[in-house]
């Protein structure tokens, strides 16, 4: 069976969010999402079907020597886990020097099987009810982060060689409605599974939709529970790139 995935767009640009802000990436934006966040600024309802070989060929049109990584984003790329389980090892076999950067809403932990091994970086979102998520996702996030952090042990036991921890961090889109309980739960998850938290204020086009006072106050609240926290807005919008 030839696997295909619907992809909205493929383009190269500058990463504008998270720990790898400023890095040049090729973005592969997959169609569809299992969530419906009211602050989402991405339309992934349309797209073109690609086979694995067609996607690799499309990526080869770019100068892969100049990019930091290929970002598998969306939408939600883990909805296409069967496709990714074929694409990722084939791409890594052909281009082992190019990192694969998985950008996910971290609510589909069961779809990581046969994918996680080939993801060099996992950029996860923690979705908050206070900022517009339709339901409480914390239990799903817990399962997701647990699976990512258990990879090293599972890999070493099954592959019989030393396996490195995955480079994991999480972004949190927030506004003035964020609660103390949400802050504590996010910090508990980050401390338990040892990853950086990136606070990302909601944006109103090119400017934050959150006041400087709220940003600072929220930042300070996080820091009382956990030290590995940074505030990083969506910088690509400030320099007007996609």
MARNUVEX-981897 format. One record per atom (N, C-alpha, C, O, CB): x, y, z; residue in one letter. Coordinates in pm, whole numbers, padded with zeros to 5 digits, always signed. Glycine has a CB too. Example, Ala and Ser with C-alpha at 12.3 -4.5 7.8 and 13.67 -1.06 7.14 Angstrom:
residues 2
+01319-00569+00780a+01230-00450+00780a+01320-00330+00780a+01424-00332+00846a+01131-00447+00905a+01285-00225+00708s+01367-00106+00714s+01290+00003+00787s+01341+00114+00804s+01408-00060+00572s
END
This chain:
residues 242
+00083-00119+00000x+00000+00000+00000x+00087+00125+00000x+00181+00137+00079x-00095+00000+00121x+00056+00218-00090x+00129+00344-00097x+00065+00444-00002x-00052+00479-00018x+00132+00398-00243x+00142+00487+00095x+00089+00583+00193x+00097+00724+00138x+00194+00761+00072x+00166+00572+00326x-00005+00803+00167x-00006+00944+00130x-00048+01027+00250x-00109+00977+00345x-00100+00969+00009x-00015+01156+00244x-00059+01251+00347x-00095+01380+00278x-00032+01420+00180x+00051+01273+00456x-00198+01446+00330x-00238+01575+00275x-00154+01684+00341x-00152+01698+00464x-00391+01601+00297x-00085+01761+00258x+00006+01865+00306x-00039+01999+00250x-00062+02013+00129x+00153+01834+00264x-00052+02097+00338x-00101+02228+00300x+00004+02309+00225x-00027+02373+00124x-00146+02304+00421x+00127+02307+00275x+00234+02384+00211x+00370+02333+00255x+00385+02274+00361x+00220+02533+00243x+00468+02359+00169x+00608+02327+00196x+00688+02451+00160x+00684+02497+00046x+00658+02199+00115x+00762+02506+00255x+00834+02630+00229x+00953+02640+00324x+00957+02572+00427x+00741+02753+00245x+01049+02724+00288x+01160+02746+00381x+01151+02887+00438x+01118+02982+00367x+01297+02724+00310x+01180+02898+00567x+01167+03025+00635x+01252+03022+00762x+01341+02939+00777x+01018+03056+00668x+01222+03114+00853x+01296+03128+00979x+01204+03085+01093x+01091+03130+01103x+01346+03274+01000x+01255+02996+01179x+01176+02953+01293x+01153+03073+01386x+01248+03138+01429x+01246+02837+01368x+01027+03100+01416x+00994+03218+01494x+00947+03191+01634x+00906+03284+01704x+00893+03295+01424x+00950+03064+01678x+00898+03030+01810x+00993+02933+01882x+01067+02858+01819x+00758+02968+01797x+00988+02937+02013x+01056+02834+02091x+01206+02850+02103x+01260+02957+02078x+01027+02703+02033x+01272+02741+02141x+01416+02743+02170x+01503+02759+02047x+01620+02797+02058x+01455+02617+02242x+01447+02730+01928x+01528+02736+01806x+01492+02857+01721x+01505+02855+01599x+01510+02608+01724x+01447+02961+01787x+01412+03085+01721x+01531+03137+01641x+01644+03141+01691x+01365+03190+01824x+01505+03177+01517x+01611+03230+01430x+01677+03129+01340x+01751+03167+01250x+01714+03293+01512x+01652+03000+01362x+01712+02897+01277x+01637+02886+01143x+01515+02903+01137x+01711+02760+01350x+01712+02858+01039x+01649+02837+00908x+01594+02695+00900x+01665+02599+00930x+01751+02863+00792x+01469+02684+00860x+01405+02554+00851x+01326+02541+00722x+01289+02641+00660x+01314+02531+00972x+01302+02417+00682x+01201+02387+00582x+01078+02340+00658x+01086+02249+00740x+01251+02278+00478x+00966+02403+00631x+00841+02371+00701x+00753+02284+00612x+00725+02318+00497x+00766+02500+00742x+00710+02172+00668x+00613+02085+00601x+00487+02090+00685x+00480+02034+00794x+00668+01935+00585x+00386+02160+00632x+00264+02183+00709x+00156+02082+00670x+00103+02087+00559x+00212+02327+00688x+00126+01992+00763x+00027+01888+00738x-00115+01942+00761x-00137+02028+00846x+00053+01767+00828x-00209+01888+00686x-00348+01930+00697x-00416+01864+00816x-00379+01754+00857x-00424+01899+00569x-00516+01932+00869x-00601+01873+00970x-00546+01887+01111x-00425+01891+01132x-00623+01730+00940x-00638+01894+01207x-00600+01900+01348x-00711+01837+01431x-00828+01843+01395x-00573+02048+01394x-00672+01777+01542x-00769+01715+01632x-00822+01812+01736x-00910+01777+01816x-00707+01597+01701x-00769+01936+01737x-00815+02039+01830x-00872+02157+01750x-00862+02162+01628x-00699+02086+01923x-00931+02250+01823x-00989+02368+01759x-00965+02490+01847x-01060+02550+01898x-01142+02348+01733x-00839+02526+01863x-00802+02638+01951x-00852+02769+01890x-00833+02793+01770x-00648+02643+01974x-00914+02854+01972x-00973+02977+01915x-00869+03081+01877x-00902+03179+01810x-01070+03037+02013x-00743+03063+01919x-00638+03158+01883x-00555+03110+01763x-00460+03178+01723x-00547+03182+02001x-00589+02995+01707x-00510+02939+01597x-00513+03031+01476x-00619+03079+01437x-00561+02799+01559x-00397+03056+01416x-00387+03144+01301x-00350+03070+01174x-00303+03130+01078x-00287+03253+01327x-00371+02937+01174x-00330+02855+01061x-00450+02781+01003x-00519+02708+01075x-00221+02756+01102x-00474+02798+00873x-00580+02724+00804x-00517+02601+00739x-00440+02614+00644x-00652+02813+00698x-00551+02483+00790x-00495+02360+00732x-00605+02271+00676x-00590+02149+00671x-00413+02283+00838x-00715+02332+00633x-00825+02254+00579x-00799+02209+00436x-00856+02109+00391x-00953+02335+00585x-00715+02281+00364x-00685+02247+00225x-00553+02170+00219x-00486+02152+00321x-00677+02376+00137x-00517+02124+00101x-00390+02055+00088x-00382+01968-00035x-00481+01947-00106x-00364+01973+00209x-00262+01916-00058x-00235+01827-00171x-00180+01697-00116x-00101+01697-00021x-00134+01892-00273x-00222+01586-00174x-00173+01456-00130x-00033+01429-00184x-00006+01447-00303x-00269+01345-00175x+00055+01386-00095x+00193+01351-00131x+00219+01207-00089x+00174+01163+00017x+00295+01448-00063x+00293+01135-00172x+00351+01009-00127x+00481+01040-00055x+00529+01153-00061x+00375+00910-00247x+00538+00942+00012x+00665+00961+00081x+00774+01004-00017x+00849+01098+00009x+00708+00832+00153x+00781+00936-00129x+00885+00968-00229x+00864+01107-00287x+00960+01179-00313x+00886+00864-00341x+00738+01145-00308x+00711+01279-00361x+00751+01388-00262x+00802+01493-00301x+00562+01293-00396x+00730+01363-00134x+00769+01461-00034x+00921+01474-00027x+00973+01585-00020x+00713+01424+00104x+00992+01362-00029x+01138+01368-00026x+01190+01442-00149x+01282+01524-00138x+01198+01225-00020x+01133+01415-00264x+01173+01485-00387x+01148+01635-00375x+01231+01715-00418x+01097+01429-00508x+01035+01672-00318x+01002+01814-00299x+01103+01880-00207x+01145+01993-00232x+00859+01830-00243x+01143+01812-00101x+01241+01868-00007x+01378+01884-00073x+01454+01974-00036x+01252+01779+00117x+01408+01799-00168x+01537+01806-00237x+01547+01926-00331x+01655+01955-00382x+01560+01679-00316x+01436+01995-00354x+01441+02118-00433x+01505+02232-00354x+01549+02331-00412x+01300+02158-00477x+01510+02218-00222x+01575+02317-00137x+01721+02278-00117x+01759+02162-00138x+01503+02330-00001x+01802+02373-00076x+01941+02345-00044x+01947+02294+00100x+01953+02372+00194x+02031+02473-00062x+01945+02163+00115x+01940+02102+00247x+02065+02129+00330x+02063+02116+00452x+01919+01953+00235x+02174+02167+00265x+02297+02197+00337x+02287+02326+00418x+02367+02350+00509x+02412+02206+00240x+02190+02411+00383x+02181+02541+00448x+02078+02545+00561x+02068+02646+00632x+02146+02647+00346x+02002+02439+00580x+01894+02444+00678x+01934+02374+00808x+02011+02278+00808x+01766+02379+00621x+01880+02424+00918x+01903+02361+01047x+01825+02231+01059x+01875+02132+01111x+01864+02455+01159x+01699+02233+01008x+01612+02117+01027x+01490+02127+00937x+01461+02232+00879x+01569+02106+01173x+01419+02016+00928x+01289+02012+00860x+01183+02005+00968x+01180+01912+01048x+01279+01889+00761x+01095+02105+00969x+00989+02112+01069x+00864+02042+01017x+00809+02079+00913x+00957+02259+01106x+00821+01940+01089x+00697+01869+01058x+00589+01930+01146x+00583+01903+01266x+00711+01711+01081x+00504+02013+01086x+00413+02095+01162x+00273+02083+01106x+00246+01995+01024x+00459+02240+01162x+00185+02168+01148x+00047+02157+01102x-00031+02282+01133x+00023+02393+01133x-00020+02038+01165x-00162+02262+01160x-00229+02137+01186x-00160+02054+01294x-00089+02103+01381x-00238+02058+01060x-00187+01925+01281x-00126+01829+01373x-00063+01714+01294x-00135+01628+01243x-00231+01775+01474x+00071+01713+01284x+00138+01611+01204x+00116+01468+01254x+00119+01374+01175x+00285+01638+01199x+00093+01451+01384x+00077+01314+01436x-00055+01249+01393x-00074+01129+01414x+00085+01316+01588x-00145+01326+01333x-00261+01264+01270x-00219+01179+01150x-00294+01092+01106x-00362+01372+01225x-00100+01205+01099x-00046+01135+00982x+00068+01042+01025x+00168+01030+00954x+00004+01237+00874x+00054+00979+01140x+00164+00900+01196x+00203+00781+01108x+00321+00746+01104x+00126+00850+01334x+00108+00720+01039x+00143+00609+00950x+00234+00656+00838x+00333+00590+00805x+00017+00545+00891x+00202+00770+00780x+00285+00829+00675x+00423+00865+00730x+00524+00835+00668x+00217+00954+00616x+00426+00930+00847x+00553+00972+00907x+00641+00853+00943x+00764+00862+00936x+00528+01056+01030x+00580+00743+00983x+00659+00625+01020x+00732+00566+00901x+00827+00490+00918x+00569+00519+01083x+00689+00601+00780x+00761+00559+00659x+00853+00671+00611x+00967+00645+00571x+00663+00520+00548x+00804+00795+00614x+00883+00907+00564x+01008+00933+00647x+01117+00948+00592x+00798+01032+00560x+00995+00938+00779x+01105+00982+00864x+01228+00892+00854x+01338+00945+00838x+01060+00989+01006x+01216+00760+00862x+01337+00677+00848x+01398+00684+00709x+01520+00680+00694x+01306+00532+00882x+01314+00694+00606x+01368+00704+00469x+01444+00834+00450x+01551+00836+00389x+01255+00693+00365x+01388+00943+00503x+01456+01072+00490x+01587+01073+00568x+01689+01120+00519x+01365+01185+00537x+01584+01020+00692x+01705+01019+00775x+01813+00929+00718x+01932+00957+00733x+01671+00974+00916x+01773+00822+00652x+01871+00734+00589x+01942+00806+00475x+02062+00787+00453x+01803+00607+00537x+01868+00889+00404x+01925+00960+00289x+01998+01087+00331x+02098+01124+00271x+01814+00994+00190x+01947+01154+00435x+02004+01281+00481x+02022+01278+00633x+01950+01349+00703x+01915+01401+00439x+02114+01199+00683x+02130+01184+00829x+02174+01312+00899x+02155+01326+01020x+02230+01076+00859x+02232+01405+00823x+02281+01528+00885x+02171+01632+00906x+02192+01731+00976x+02391+01588+00801x+02054+01611+00846x+01944+01707+00858x+01851+01665+00971x+01798+01554+00970x+01865+01718+00724x+01833+01752+01068x+01748+01720+01183x+01600+01722+01143x+01558+01799+01056x+01774+01819+01297x+01523+01637+01209x+01378+01640+01195x+01319+01697+01323x+01346+01650+01433x+01322+01497+01166x+01237+01799+01305x+01182+01880+01415x+01032+01857+01417x+00960+01905+01328x+01217+02035+01397x+00983+01784+01515x+00841+01752+01526x+00770+01857+01610x+00801+01875+01728x+00821+01611+01589x+00675+01928+01547x+00600+02032+01617x+00457+01982+01635x+00385+01962+01537x+00602+02167+01538x+00414+01962+01760x+00292+01890+01788x+00216+01951+01905x+00273+02018+01991x+00322+01744+01816x+00084+01926+01907x+00005+01974+02022x+00011+01878+02140x-00053+01901+02243x-00140+01994+01980x+00087+01771+02127x+00117+01681+02240x-00007+01620+02303x-00012+01601+02425x+00195+01756+02345x-00108+01590+02221x-00229+01525+02273x-00254+01388+02210x-00358+01328+02232x-00349+01615+02248x-00157+01339+02131x-00173+01209+02065x-00055+01118+02098x+00018+01077+02008x-00187+01227+01912x-00035+01087+02226x+00083+01008+02265x+00088+00872+02199x+00197+00820+02174x+00086+00992+02413x-00027+00812+02172x-00030+00679+02112x+00023+00679+01969x+00057+00574+01915x-00171+00624+02114x+00030+00796+01907x+00076+00805+01768x+00227+00826+01755x+00278+00845+01645x+00004+00918+01698x+00298+00822+01868x+00443+00838+01864x+00518+00711+01825x+00635+00716+01789x+00492+00886+01997x+00451+00598+01833x+00516+00469+01803x+00575+00472+01663x+00509+00514+01568x+00415+00353+01817x+00700+00428+01650x+00771+00421+01522x+00805+00557+01463x+00852+00565+01349x+00688+00344+01423x+00782+00664+01538x+00814+00799+01491x+00921+00863+01577x+01014+00927+01526x+00688+00886+01490x+00907+00846+01706x+00992+00917+01802x+01140+00891+01780x+01223+00980+01801x+00955+00878+01943x+01175+00771+01737x+01315+00737+01715x+01382+00833+01618x+01502+00860+01630x+01327+00594+01663x+01307+00884+01521x+01365+00965+01414x+01346+01115+01433x+01392+01194+01350x+01306+00923+01283x+01280+01154+01540x+01261+01297+01569x+01378+01346+01654x+01398+01298+01765x+01125+01323+01643x+01454+01441+01603x+01568+01495+01677x+01522+01595+01783x+01580+01604+01891x+01667+01562+01582x+01417+01670+01750x+01366+01775+01839x+01215+01760+01847x+01148+01740+01745x+01407+01918+01788x+01162+01770+01967x+01017+01766+01987x+00974+01898+02048x+01003+01928+02164x+00976+01645+02078x+00903+01976+01968x+00846+02102+02013x+00698+02079+02041x+00619+02062+01948x+00868+02217+01908x+00661+02078+02169x+00525+02044+02209x+00451+02168+02257x+00511+02259+02314x+00526+01936+02319x+00322+02171+02234x+00238+02276+02289x+00163+02222+02410x+00112+02110+02408x+00138+02331+02183x+00156+02303+02516x+00067+02274+02627x-00055+02364+02611x-00043+02487+02615x+00137+02295+02767x-00170+02304+02592x-00292+02379+02565x-00366+02411+02695x-00388+02322+02777x-00383+02301+02470x-00404+02536+02712x-00471+02580+02833x-00618+02611+02805x-00651+02673+02703x-00400+02704+02892x-00706+02569+02894x-00848+02603+02881x-00866+02755+02891x-00954+02811+02827x-00932+02531+02988x-00784+02819+02972x-00799+02963+02992x-00770+03045+02866x-00818+03157+02853x-00708+03009+03103x-00691+02989+02775x-00656+03063+02653x-00732+03014+02531x-00700+03051+02418x-00508+03052+02627x-00834+02930+02553x-00923+02898+02442x-00934+02754+02402x-01004+02723+02306x-00881+02972+02328x-00866+02663+02473x-00881+02521+02440x-01018+02473+02486x-01072+02521+02586x-00768+02437+02506x-01074+02377+02410x-01212+02335+02435x-01226+02236+02549x-01335+02221+02605x-01268+02274+02311x-01116+02167+02585x-01125+02071+02695x-00990+02062+02765x-00889+02111+02713x-01169+01932+02643x-00988+02000+02880x-00866+01989+02959x-00775+01883+02898x-00811+01765+02892x-00899+01955+03108x-00659+01926+02853x-00566+01836+02782x-00453+01784+02871x-00366+01712+02823x-00506+01906+02663x-00453+01819+02998x-00337+01790+03084x-00306+01641+03095x-00189+01603+03095x-00361+01847+03223x-00407+01556+03104x-00382+01412+03113x-00314+01360+02986x-00226+01275+02993x-00513+01336+03138x-00356+01412+02872x-00294+01371+02745x-00150+01422+02738x-00062+01350+02691x-00375+01425+02625x-00127+01544+02784x+00010+01596+02786x+00099+01510+02876x+00213+01480+02842x+00011+01743+02834x+00046+01472+02991x+00123+01386+03083x+00167+01258+03015x+00283+01219+03025x+00039+01353+03209x+00076+01192+02945x+00108+01067+02875x+00209+01091+02764x+00298+01010+02740x-00020+01004+02818x+00194+01205+02695x+00285+01238+02586x+00428+01257+02637x+00521+01196+02586x+00238+01364+02512x+00445+01343+02737x+00578+01372+02789x+00641+01247+02852x+00762+01226+02841x+00572+01486+02893x+00561+01167+02915x+00611+01042+02973x+00668+00952+02865x+00775+00893+02882x+00500+00969+03050x+00596+00941+02754x+00642+00855+02644x+00772+00908+02582x+00861+00830+02549x+00534+00844+02537x+00781+01039+02567x+00903+01099+02511x+01022+01071+02602x+01130+01034+02555x+00886+01251+02491x+01004+01090+02732x+01115+01072+02824x+01149+00926+02849x+01262+00895+02888x+01084+01140+02955x+01055+00836+02828x+01083+00693+02842x+01152+00635+02720x+01196+00520+02721x+00954+00617+02869x+01161+00715+02613x+01219+00665+02488x+01360+00612+02510x+01395+00505+02459x+01222+00776+02383x+01441+00685+02585x+01583+00647+02601x+01596+00507+02659x+01674+00425+02610x+01656+00749+02691x+01520+00480+02764x+01527+00348+02828x+01472+00240+02735x+01532+00134+02719x+01448+00349+02961x+01357+00269+02675x+01295+00170+02585x+01386+00141+02466x+01401+00026+02425x+01158+00222+02535x+01447+00245+02411x+01536+00229+02296x+01657+00144+02333x+01694+00053+02258x+01582+00366+02243x+01718+00173+02447x+01838+00098+02488x+01807-00049+02512x+01890-00136+02485x+01898+00160+02614x+01687-00077+02561x+01649-00216+02590x+01617-00294+02462x+01648-00412+02451x+01528-00218+02683x+01556-00227+02366x+01511-00297+02245x+01613-00293+02133x+01623-00387+02054x+01381-00237+02196x+01690-00184+02125x+01787-00169+02016x+01926-00217+02055x+02011-00239+01969x+01794-00024+01973x+01947-00234+02185x+02075-00282+02236x+02192-00188+02205x+02304-00233+02180x+02104-00418+02179x+02163-00057+02208x+02272+00041+02199x+02230+00166+02275x+02113+00185+02309x+02306+00074+02050x+02328+00251+02300x+02300+00372+02378x+02212+00468+02298x+02239+00495+02181x+02432+00442+02418x+02107+00517+02361x+02014+00608+02295x+02007+00738+02374x+02003+00736+02497x+01874+00544+02282x+02007+00850+02304x+02006+00980+02369x+01864+01024+02401x+01767+00984+02336x+02076+01084+02282x+01854+01109+02504x+01726+01173+02533x+01685+01260+02414x+01769+01315+02344x+01734+01257+02662x+01555+01270+02394x+01504+01358+02290x+01511+01503+02338x+01489+01532+02456x+01360+01320+02251x+01541+01592+02246x+01548+01734+02277x+01405+01789+02281x+01347+01824+02178x+01636+01812+02173x+01350+01795+02400x+01210+01828+02420x+01194+01963+02488x+01265+01994+02584x+01142+01719+02503x+01100+02043+02438x+01057+02163+02510x+00910+02185+02481x+00854+02126+02388x+01143+02287+02470x+00847+02272+02560x+00704+02296+02544x+00673+02445+02542x+00730+02523+02618x+00624+02228+02656x+00583+02483+02451x+00535+02620+02442x+00398+02631+02506x+00317+02538+02501x+00531+02667+02293x+00373+02746+02567x+00243+02772+02630x+00192+02907+02583x+00247+03010+02620x+00254+02768+02786x+00087+02907+02501x+00022+03032+02461x-00069+03075+02576x-00151+02996+02623x-00058+03014+02326x-00054+03199+02619x-00131+03244+02735x-00182+03386+02716x-00132+03462+02633x-00045+03235+02862x-00282+03420+02796x-00330+03558+02806x-00358+03589+02952x-00314+03517+03042x-00457+03580+02718x-00432+03697+02976x-00456+03740+03114x-00546+03644+03192x-00561+03659+03313x-00517+03878+03115x-00606+03546+03124x-00697+03453+03190x-00627+03330+03249x-00692+03246+03312x-00802+03408+03094x-00497+03319+03229x-00425+03202+03282x-00444+03195+03434x-00439+03297+03503x-00273+03208+03244x-00464+03074+03484x-00491+03058+03627x-00367+03007+03702x-00275+02952+03642x-00609+02960+03649x-00367+03029+03831x-00258+02979+03915x-00250+02827+03910x-00142+02769+03914x-00275+03027+04060x-00365+02763+03903x-00368+02617+03896x-00304+02567+03767x-00230+02469+03768x-00513+02566+03907x-00332+02635+03655x-00270+02597+03527x-00119+02616+03533x-00044+02531+03486x-00329+02680+03412x-00076+02725+03591x+00068+02751+03603x+00136+02641+03683x+00241+02590+03643x+00093+02888+03670x+00076+02604+03795x+00134+02499+03879x+00138+02366+03806x+00239+02295+03813x+00056+02484+04008x+00032+02330+03735x+00029+02203+03662x+00134+02199+03551x+00198+02096+03531x-00110+02180+03602x+00152+02310+03480x+00253+02316+03374x+00393+02299+03433x+00476+02226+03378x+00243+02448+03297x+00419+02366+03543x+00551+02358+03606x+00576+02218+03662x+00688+02168+03654x+00563+02462+03719x+00473+02156+03717x+00489+02019+03769x+00525+01923+03656x+00611+01836+03674x+00360+01973+03839x+00460+01938+03542x+00491+01852+03426x+00635+01874+03380x+00708+01778+03355x+00394+01880+03310x+00674+02001+03368x+00809+02032+03319x+00916+01981+03413x+01019+01929+03369x+00824+02182+03301x+00893+01995+03543x+00992+01947+03640x+00999+01794+03640x+01107+01736+03648x+00957+01997+03781x+00883+01730+03630x+00879+01584+03633x+00950+01523+03513x+01018+01421+03524x+00735+01536+03636x+00933+01588+03397x+00990+01530+03274x+01106+01611+03217x+01155+01583+03108x+00882+01519+03169x+01149+01712+03292x+01274+01783+03265x+01279+01845+03125x+01353+01800+03038x+01390+01688+03281x+01198+01949+03105x+01205+02022+02978x+01180+02171+03001x+01122+02211+03102x+01101+01966+02878x+01226+02251+02907x+01207+02395+02913x+01062+02431+02882x+00997+02368+02799x+01301+02466+02815x+01013+02534+02951x+00883+02592+02921x+00904+02726+02852x+00979+02811+02900x+00798+02609+03051x+00837+02745+02738x+00844+02870+02664x+00708+02938+02674x+00608+02887+02622x+00885+02846+02515x+00702+03054+02740x+00578+03129+02752x+00561+03218+02629x+00648+03300+02597x+00577+03214+02881x+00449+03202+02562x+00426+03271+02435x+00297+03354+02447x+00188+03299+02438x+00415+03170+02316x+00309+03485+02468x+00188+03568+02480x+00105+03562+02353x+00158+03558+02242x+00226+03715+02511x-00026+03561+02371x-00114+03571+02255x-00081+03697+02177x-00045+03800+02234x-00263+03571+02298x-00095+03687+02045x-00063+03802+01959x-00189+03860+01898x-00285+03789+01869x+00036+03760+01849x-00188+03991+01878x-00290+04061+01800x-00220+04116+01677x-00172+04229+01676x-00361+04175+01883x-00216+04033+01573x-00138+04063+01452x+00010+04077+01489x+00075+03977+01519x-00190+04192+01382x+00065+04200+01488x+00208+04216+01509x+00244+04253+01652x+00362+04267+01684x+00261+04321+01416x+00146+04269+01738x+00176+04308+01875x+00114+04209+01974x+00011+04148+01944x+00125+04450+01903x+00175+04193+02091x+00116+04104+02192x-00022+04153+02234x-00044+04273+02249x+00209+04095+02315x-00114+04059+02253x-00248+04091+02300x-00254+04088+02453x-00361+04095+02513x-00351+03993+02241x-00136+04079+02515x-00124+04072+02660x-00037+04190+02704x+00066+04218+02643x-00062+03934+02706x-00077+04257+02809x-00003+04374+02854x+00133+04335+02911x+00150+04222+02957x-00083+04451+02960x+00230+04426+02908x+00361+04397+02966x+00351+04358+03114x+00428+04275+03161x+00452+04518+02951x+00257+04418+03186x+00241+04388+03327x+00196+04244+03349x+00246+04175+03438x+00141+04485+03390x+00102+04200+03266x+00053+04062+03277x+00162+03963+03237x+00176+03858+03300x-00072+04041+03190x+00238+03996+03133x+00348+03909+03090x+00449+03892+03204x+00488+03779+03236x+00418+03966+02964x+00489+04002+03265x+00589+03996+03373x+00533+03922+03495x+00603+03842+03557x+00632+04138+03413x+00408+03950+03529x+00347+03886+03644x+00334+03735+03623x+00360+03657+03714x+00209+03946+03672x+00295+03696+03502x+00282+03553+03470x+00418+03485+03474x+00432+03376+03528x+00217+03534+03332x+00517+03551+03416x+00654+03498+03416x+00702+03474+03560x+00756+03368+03591x+00749+03595+03343x+00681+03573+03646x+00725+03561+03785x+00654+03446+03856x+00715+03376+03937x+00699+03692+03860x+00528+03427+03827x+00454+03316+03890x+00511+03181+03849x+00527+03091+03932x+00305+03323+03852x+00544+03167+03721x+00606+03043+03675x+00738+03020+03746x+00769+02909+03789x+00627+03045+03523x+00817+03126+03758x+00951+03113+03815x+00950+03077+03963x+01050+03026+04014x+01028+03241+03795x+00841+03103+04032x+00833+03060+04172x+00822+02909+04185x+00851+02853+04291x+00714+03127+04240x+00780+02843+04077x+00763+02697+04079x+00875+02624+04003x+00909+02511+04036x+00629+02659+04020x+00931+02690+03900x+01022+02620+03809x+01114+02721+03743x+01069+02828+03702x+00944+02538+03701x+01243+02689+03732x+01341+02788+03686x+01363+02788+03534x+01399+02891+03478x+01471+02763+03753x+01340+02674+03469x+01370+02667+03326x+01252+02715+03242x+01185+02639+03174x+01407+02524+03286x+01230+02847+03252x+01118+02911+03183x+01171+03034+03110x+01253+03108+03163x+01004+02950+03284x+01123+03054+02987x+01158+03173+02911x+01031+03233+02850x+00935+03162+02823x+01262+03140+02799x+01032+03366+02829x+00925+03433+02755x+00978+03463+02616x+01074+03538+02600x+00878+03564+02829x+00913+03405+02514x+00955+03427+02375x+00830+03446+02290x+00757+03350+02268x+01042+03306+02322x+00804+03567+02240x+00689+03589+02153x+00714+03533+02013x+00823+03485+01983x+00655+03739+02145x+00613+03540+01929x+00626+03492+01791x+00707+03593+01710x+00651+03692+01661x+00485+03469+01725x+00835+03571+01697x+00923+03671+01636x+00909+03678+01484x+00936+03782+01425x+01067+03640+01671x+00867+03568+01419x+00857+03571+01273x+00754+03674+01227x+00767+03729+01117x+00819+03433+01220x+00653+03700+01310x+00554+03801+01273x+00614+03941+01277x+00574+04029+01201x+00433+03793+01366x+00710+03961+01367x+00772+04093+01380x+00858+04127+01259x+00872+04245+01225x+00856+04100+01506x+00915+04026+01193x+00998+04052+01075x+00923+04017+00946x+00981+04015+00837x+01128+03973+01083x+00793+03989+00962x+00703+03968+00849x+00746+03855+00757x+00751+03870+00635x+00692+04095+00770x+00777+03739+00820x+00802+03619+00740x+00700+03514+00780x+00641+03520+00888x+00948+03567+00760x+00680+03418+00691x+00577+03317+00714x+00616+03222+00826x+00540+03130+00858x+00552+03238+00588x
END
